[in-house]
């Protein structure tokens, strides 16, 4: 999706990334959670009028993918092509993810630049040859420290387990090339101190600080026991360690080594969104690699929590991997996008349940928001033939609504746009929804309509204009979260002929009262959030 036409020109793009996801299987709710969060954040910044670049993609090298492809009787490249084409890209389209680029680590635009980057580090003496033996988790594609491992029980009794995947690690011994990561510990600590907001939330920052303060070991950056990866340019018996390969996507997609003007206008990322299980790669290894190459460091690395089902992290390996389509087919895409950001404080672990989703959908989306839109449109049509009347009898009640809107815009803009506190931002908007519902209940336009006097008609017109203008603002504020229903509401209010496309509306102008003009044609469209059918049984 291209940025809208009111973006500020000549400035660095607000650059946001998701992790590039491993294509050993189809995406689950956890992948979609991070990607929707990034989409809401970047849509919000587009509506601030900013130039935005939103990147996602897939990580397609490594031993785990090679083994998965082999188990399915196809080549690794065939496996990756199938998953990207049939599962990953279609899901992002389904969830209305407006990414500007989709990078695959098997693309030549990436692999060529990865080799150049690593060659530069070799030439600078930042990489050396050595040997390594240690516990390795294929699922994480990472050597583990002995102290991190769990003692196996039951079928795994006597074995050491990866703390993330709860599966036995393999003891690997091989000749590798190493990046001198140990030399960057103090530089990283100095950087963290000078940039306290670099790692978020605070719990994630503390974890990284404690890890680095214990001292860093040099990083193995190649593997020689398999060949599915980018070849080390000076030694083709080795492939580049999958995490070095993967992290560089944030630079290669932005034009590193290929398009300097675009690279300068995009890089570094303002926000890297990551799962907390891959925090260290992004907050330790990635900035050290950039320091070694003399490149600027990202603005923030923000770790979201885990989605939990039955108290366990959602993943394919523990069978809690629910498909997003299981939920969108029942609740709709917009409600899906809204629910996880509204129900869970971003950065914290959060539990999902069908019952909680159903209750919030019915209470907040259907009853509070959807019903408000329907009632207002119905009354404008019933009492004014569908033509929005002018407000000529405003008083203290209307002033309170205007002040409520100004508060909602300021709070939501700070929370979503700056703090990545999606929950607080959404709640601020829905506090305004509740306020407008309360306003209508108190003003009782259905009773005022019985007064045929000039004063009565003016009062009724003012109440309905105030409600419709409030809905105009809600459509703008909720567009980054729920673009489909926001567009339906925008159409219902007859706003576009007067104000232009919804995506072009600016957040900083949303509280300017009176933007929706009298005379706009208000129609009663489809119900925004239909009543839910009973949960289907398996």
C-alpha positions in Angstrom: 0.0 0.0 0.0 1.4 3.4 -0.9 1.5 6.2 1.6 -1.4 8.7 1.2 -1.0 11.9 -0.6 -0.6 14.2 2.4 2.8 12.8 3.5 5.7 15.1 4.5 8.2 15.1 1.7 12.0 15.1 1.9 12.2 13.5 5.3 13.4 10.1 6.5 10.7 7.5 6.4 9.2 6.3 9.6 10.6 2.7 9.1 8.9 -0.2 11.0 9.8 -3.9 10.7 8.4 -7.2 11.9 10.6 -10.1 12.3 11.1 -12.1 9.2 9.2 -15.2 9.9 10.5 -18.7 9.6 8.7 -20.6 6.8 9.0 -24.1 8.3 5.2 -23.9 8.7 2.1 -21.8 8.2 1.6 -18.6 10.3 -0.3 -18.7 13.6 -1.9 -16.1 15.9 1.5 -15.1 17.3 2.9 -14.2 13.9 -0.2 -12.3 13.0 -0.3 -10.4 16.4 3.1 -8.8 15.7 2.3 -8.0 12.1 -1.1 -6.4 12.9 0.5 -4.3 15.6 3.1 -3.0 13.0 0.3 -2.4 10.5 -1.7 -0.3 13.0 1.4 1.6 14.0 2.3 2.4 10.4 -1.2 3.3 9.3 -1.4 5.7 12.3 1.8 7.4 11.2 0.6 7.6 7.6 -2.5 9.4 9.0 -0.1 11.8 10.8 1.0 12.8 7.3 4.4 11.1 7.6 6.4 9.2 5.0 6.3 5.5 6.1 8.0 2.3 5.2 6.6 -1.0 6.6 8.6 -4.2 6.1 7.8 -7.8 6.7 9.0 -11.0 5.1 10.2 -14.5 5.5 13.4 -16.2 6.8 14.1 -19.1 4.4 17.5 -20.5 5.2 18.8 -22.9 7.9 18.8 -26.4 9.1 15.2 -26.5 10.4 13.8 -25.5 7.0 16.1 -28.0 5.2 14.8 -30.8 7.5 11.2 -29.7 7.1 11.5 -29.7 3.3 13.2 -33.1 3.3 10.4 -34.5 5.5 7.9 -33.3 2.9 9.9 -34.7 0.0 10.7 -31.4 -1.7 13.7 -29.1 -2.0 14.1 -26.3 0.5 13.4 -23.7 -2.2 10.3 -25.5 -3.3 9.1 -25.7 0.3 9.7 -22.0 0.9 8.0 -21.0 -2.4 5.0 -23.0 -1.5 4.6 -21.7 2.0 5.1 -18.0 1.0 2.7 -18.3 -1.9 0.0 -20.4 -0.3 0.2 -19.3 3.4 2.1 -16.2 4.3 1.3 -13.7 1.7 -2.4 -14.7 1.4 -2.8 -14.3 5.2 -1.3 -10.8 5.2 -3.7 -9.8 2.4 -6.6 -11.3 4.3 -5.7 -9.3 7.4 -5.4 -6.1 5.4 -1.7 -5.7 6.2 -0.5 -2.7 4.3 3.2 -3.5 4.1 5.4 -1.6 1.6 7.8 -4.5 1.0 8.0 -8.2 1.6 11.6 -9.5 1.7 12.5 -13.1 1.3 16.1 -14.1 2.3 16.4 -16.4 -0.7 16.1 -13.4 -3.1 19.2 -12.2 -4.9 18.7 -8.6 -3.8 19.3 -10.0 -0.3 21.8 -12.8 -0.7 24.3 -10.7 -2.7 24.3 -7.9 -0.1 24.7 -10.4 2.8 27.8 -11.7 1.2 29.2 -8.2 0.7 28.4 -7.2 4.3 30.2 -10.3 5.7 33.1 -9.9 3.3 33.6 -6.4 4.6 33.7 -7.6 8.2 36.2 -10.3 7.2 38.4 -7.7 5.4 38.3 -5.4 8.5 39.5 -8.3 10.8 36.1 -8.5 12.6 35.8 -12.2 11.7 38.2 -15.1 12.4 38.3 -18.8 12.0 37.9 -21.2 14.9 36.2 -24.3 16.3 33.1 -24.6 18.5 31.3 -27.3 20.4 28.1 -26.8 22.4 24.4 -27.4 22.7 22.5 -26.3 19.7 18.7 -25.9 19.2 17.7 -26.4 15.6 14.3 -24.8 16.3 16.0 -21.6 17.5 18.9 -22.0 15.1 21.1 -21.0 18.0 23.8 -22.3 20.3 22.6 -22.3 23.9 24.4 -21.5 27.0 24.5 -24.6 29.4 22.8 -22.5 32.1 19.8 -21.8 29.9 18.9 -25.5 29.4 16.1 -27.3 31.2 16.3 -30.8 32.6 14.2 -33.2 30.6 11.5 -35.3 32.1 9.4 -38.3 31.0 10.4 -39.3 27.4 13.2 -36.7 27.6 14.6 -37.8 31.0 18.3 -37.4 31.2 18.5 -35.0 28.3 18.9 -31.2 28.2 16.0 -29.2 26.7 15.8 -25.9 24.9 13.9 -23.5 27.2 11.8 -22.2 24.3 10.9 -25.3 22.4 11.1 -27.8 25.3 12.9 -30.3 23.0 16.3 -31.9 23.4 19.3 -29.8 22.1 22.0 -31.4 19.9 25.7 -31.3 20.8 27.4 -29.9 17.8 31.1 -29.7 17.1 32.3 -28.0 14.0 34.7 -25.5 12.4 33.2 -22.1 12.2 33.9 -18.5 11.5 33.4 -16.1 14.4 32.4 -12.5 14.7 34.3 -10.6 17.5 31.1 -9.9 19.5 32.9 -10.0 22.8 34.7 -6.7 21.9 31.4 -4.9 21.7 30.0 -5.5 25.2 31.1 -2.1 26.7 30.1 -0.2 23.5 26.7 -1.8 23.7 26.3 -1.0 27.4 27.3 2.6 26.7 24.8 2.8 24.0 22.0 1.4 26.2 22.8 4.0 28.8 22.8 6.8 26.4 19.6 5.6 24.8 17.3 4.3 27.6 14.4 3.9 25.3 16.2 1.6 22.8 14.9 -1.6 24.3 11.2 -1.8 25.4 9.5 -2.7 27.6 11.5 -2.1 30.7 11.5 -5.8 31.6 13.1 -6.6 28.2 15.7 -3.8 28.7 16.7 -5.2 32.1 17.0 -8.7 30.7 19.4 -7.5 27.9 21.5 -5.4 30.3 22.0 -8.3 32.7 22.9 -10.5 29.8 25.5 -8.2 28.3 27.0 -7.2 31.8 27.9 -10.9 32.3 30.2 -10.6 29.2 29.7 -11.6 25.6 31.3 -14.6 23.8 32.3 -14.3 20.2 29.5 -15.3 17.8 29.7 -18.2 15.4 28.6 -16.8 12.1 28.9 -19.8 9.9 27.8 -23.5 9.7 29.6 -26.2 7.8 27.4 -29.2 8.6 24.7 -28.3 6.0 24.5 -26.2 2.9 21.1 -24.6 2.8 22.1 -21.0 3.2 24.1 -18.1 1.8 27.7 -19.2 1.1 30.5 -17.5 3.0 32.1 -15.6 0.1 35.8 -16.6 0.8 35.0 -20.2 1.8 32.1 -22.0 0.1 32.3 -24.9 2.4 30.5 -22.7 4.9 27.1 -21.1 4.9 26.4 -17.9 6.9 24.7 -18.4 10.2 21.0 -18.0 9.7 20.6 -15.1 12.2 23.4 -13.0 10.6 21.7 -13.6 7.3 18.2 -12.9 8.7 19.0 -9.7 10.6 20.5 -8.1 7.5 17.1 -8.1 5.8 16.4 -4.8 7.6 19.3 -3.3 5.6 19.1 -5.1 2.3 15.3 -4.4 1.9 16.1 -0.7 2.5 18.6 -0.6 -0.3 21.9 -1.4 1.4 24.7 -1.7 -1.2 22.3 -1.2 -4.1 20.4 2.1 -3.7 22.2 4.6 -1.5 19.6 7.3 -1.9 16.8 5.0 -0.7 18.9 3.6 2.0 19.7 7.0 3.4 16.0 8.0 3.3 14.9 4.8 5.1 17.6 3.2 7.3 17.8 2.6 10.2 14.5 1.3 11.4 12.7 3.5 13.8 10.9 0.5 15.4 11.9 -3.2 15.2 8.9 -5.2 16.5 10.1 -8.6 17.8 8.9 -11.5 19.9 10.6 -11.5 23.3 12.2 -14.9 22.5 14.3 -13.2 19.7 15.1 -10.1 21.7 18.8 -10.7 22.2 19.4 -11.2 18.5 18.0 -7.7 17.8 19.2 -5.9 20.9 22.7 -7.4 21.1 23.9 -9.1 17.9 22.2 -6.7 15.4 23.5 -3.4 16.9 27.0 -4.9 17.3 27.0 -5.9 13.6 26.0 -2.3 12.7 28.7 -0.8 14.9 31.3 -3.0 13.3 30.2 -1.7 9.9 29.9 1.9 10.9 26.1 2.0 10.3 23.5 3.9 12.3 21.6 1.9 15.0 17.8 1.5 15.1 15.6 3.7 17.2 13.8 1.1 19.2 13.6 -2.6 19.6 10.2 -3.4 21.1 9.5 -6.9 22.3 5.9 -8.0 22.5 4.8 -10.7 24.9 3.6 -14.2 24.1 0.1 -15.1 23.3 -0.9 -17.9 25.7 -3.5 -20.6 25.4 -4.0 -22.6 28.5 -1.0 -20.9 30.0 1.4 -22.0 27.2 3.1 -20.0 24.5 1.3 -20.3 21.2 3.3 -22.4 18.7 3.0 -25.3 16.3 5.2 -27.4 18.4 2.9 -27.5 21.4 -0.3 -27.8 19.4 -1.7 -24.4 20.5 -1.1 -22.9 17.1 -4.6 -21.5 16.2 -5.0 -20.3 12.7 -6.1 -16.6 12.4 -8.7 -17.7 9.9 -10.4 -19.8 12.6 -11.2 -16.4 14.2 -11.7 -14.1 11.3 -14.3 -16.5 9.8 -16.4 -16.1 13.0 -15.6 -12.5 14.2 -14.5 -10.8 11.0 -11.1 -9.4 10.1 -11.6 -5.9 11.7 -12.7 -7.4 15.0 -9.7 -9.7 14.9 -7.3 -6.8 14.3 -9.0 -4.9 17.2 -9.2 -7.6 19.8 -5.6 -8.6 20.4 -4.4 -5.0 20.6 -7.3 -4.0 22.8 -7.3 -7.0 25.1 -3.6 -7.4 25.7 -1.1 -4.8 26.9 1.5 -4.7 24.2 4.8 -6.0 25.6 3.2 -8.3 28.2 2.1 -11.9 27.8 -1.6 -12.2 27.3 -4.1 -15.1 27.3 -6.6 -15.7 24.5 -10.0 -17.2 25.0 -12.9 -17.5 22.6 -15.2 -16.5 25.4 -13.4 -13.3 26.1 -13.3 -12.4 22.5 -17.0 -13.0 22.2 -17.9 -10.9 25.2 -15.8 -7.9 24.1 -17.1 -8.1 20.6 -20.7 -8.0 21.8 -20.2 -5.4 24.4 -17.8 -2.9 22.8 -18.0 -3.4 19.1 -21.6 -4.4 18.5 -23.5 -2.7 21.3 -21.4 0.4 22.0 -19.8 1.3 18.6 -21.9 -0.4 15.9 -25.2 0.3 17.5 -24.3 4.0 17.9 -23.6 4.2 14.2 -26.8 2.5 13.3 -29.0 4.7 15.6 -27.5 7.9 14.4 -27.9 7.1 10.8 -31.5 5.9 11.4 -32.5 9.1 13.2 -31.0 11.4 10.6 -32.9 9.5 8.0 -36.2 9.5 10.0 -36.2 13.1 11.1 -34.2 14.9 8.4 -34.7 12.7 5.3 -31.0 11.6 5.4 -29.6 15.1 5.1 -27.3 16.0 7.9 -28.7 19.1 9.7 -26.7 22.0 11.0 -26.0 22.5 14.7 -27.5 25.9 15.7 -28.4 25.3 19.3 -25.2 24.0 20.9 -24.7 24.3 24.7 -22.7 22.8 27.5 -23.6 19.2 26.6 -22.1 19.7 23.1 -19.1 21.4 24.5 -18.4 18.4 26.8 -18.5 16.1 23.7 -16.0 18.4 21.9 -13.7 18.4 24.9 -14.0 14.6 25.1 -13.0 14.2 21.5 -9.9 16.5 22.0 -8.9 14.4 24.9 -9.4 11.1 23.0 -7.3 12.3 20.1 -4.4 13.5 22.2 -4.4 10.4 24.4 -4.7 8.0 21.5 -2.0 9.8 19.4 0.5 9.7 22.3 -0.3 6.1 23.2 -0.4 4.6 19.7 1.9 6.9 17.8 4.6 7.4 20.4 4.4 4.8 23.2 3.2 1.8 21.2 0.6 1.4 23.9 -2.2 0.2 21.6 -4.5 -0.9 24.4 -4.5 2.6 26.1 -5.0 4.3 22.7 -7.9 2.1 21.7 -9.5 2.4 25.2 -9.3 6.2 24.9 -11.2 6.1 21.7 -13.8 3.8 23.1 -14.2 6.0 26.2 -15.3 8.7 23.7 -17.7 6.2 22.1 -19.2 5.6 25.5 -19.4 9.3 26.1 -21.3 9.9 22.9 -23.7 7.0 23.7 -24.3 8.7 27.1 -24.8 12.0 25.4 -27.6 10.6 23.2 -29.2 8.8 26.2 -29.3 12.0 28.2 -30.5 14.2 25.3 -33.2 11.8 24.3 -33.6 13.0 20.6 -36.6 10.7 20.1 -38.4 12.8 22.7 -37.1 16.1 21.4 -38.4 15.1 18.0 -42.0 15.4 19.3 -41.5 19.1 19.8 -42.4 20.7 16.4 -41.4 24.2 17.4 -38.5 26.0 15.8 -36.5 25.6 19.0 -37.3 21.9 19.2 -36.2 21.3 15.6 -33.0 23.2 16.2 -32.3 21.2 19.3 -32.9 17.9 17.5 -30.7 19.0 14.6 -27.9 19.9 17.1 -28.0 16.6 18.9 -27.9 14.6 15.7 -25.2 16.7 14.1 -23.1 16.3 17.3 -23.5 12.6 17.1 -22.7 12.3 13.4 -19.6 14.6 13.8 -18.4 12.4 16.6 -18.8 9.4 14.4 -16.7 11.2 11.7 -13.9 11.4 14.2 -14.3 7.8 15.3 -14.0 6.6 11.7 -10.7 8.5 11.4 -9.3 7.3 14.7 -10.2 3.7 14.3 -9.2 3.5 10.6 -5.7 2.2 11.4 -7.2 -0.5 13.6 -10.3 -1.4 11.7 -10.0 -0.1 8.1 -13.0 -2.0 6.6 -15.7 -0.9 9.1 -14.2 2.6 9.3 -14.6 2.9 5.5 -18.2 1.7 5.8 -18.9 4.3 8.4 -17.2 7.0 6.3 -19.4 6.1 3.4 -22.5 6.0 5.6 -21.8 9.5 6.8 -21.4 10.8 3.3 -18.0 12.2 4.2 -15.9 11.5 1.2 -17.4 14.0 -1.3 -16.8 16.7 1.2 -13.6 15.7 3.1 -11.8 13.3 0.7 -10.7 9.7 1.2 -10.6 8.4 4.8 -7.0 7.4 4.5 -6.0 11.0 3.8 -7.6 12.3 7.0 -5.0 13.7 9.4 -4.9 12.6 13.1 -3.9 16.1 14.2 -7.0 17.6 12.5 -9.5 15.0 13.9 -10.5 17.1 16.9 -11.2 20.2 14.7 -14.9 20.3 15.4 -17.3 20.9 12.5 -15.4 19.2 9.7 -18.4 17.1 8.5 -20.6 19.7 6.8 -24.3 20.1 7.2 -26.0 18.8 4.1 -23.9 15.6 3.9 -26.0 12.7 2.8 -26.2 10.1 5.6 -27.3 6.6 4.7 -28.1 3.6 6.9 -25.5 1.1 5.7 -24.9 -2.5 6.7 -24.5 -3.3 10.4 -20.9 -2.8 11.2 -20.6 -5.6 13.7 -23.3 -8.2 13.1 -24.6 -10.4 16.0 -22.4 -13.4 16.4 -23.6 -16.9 15.6 -23.0 -19.5 18.2 -19.4 -20.8 18.2 -19.2 -23.7 15.6 -18.5 -27.1 17.1 -15.7 -29.2 15.7 
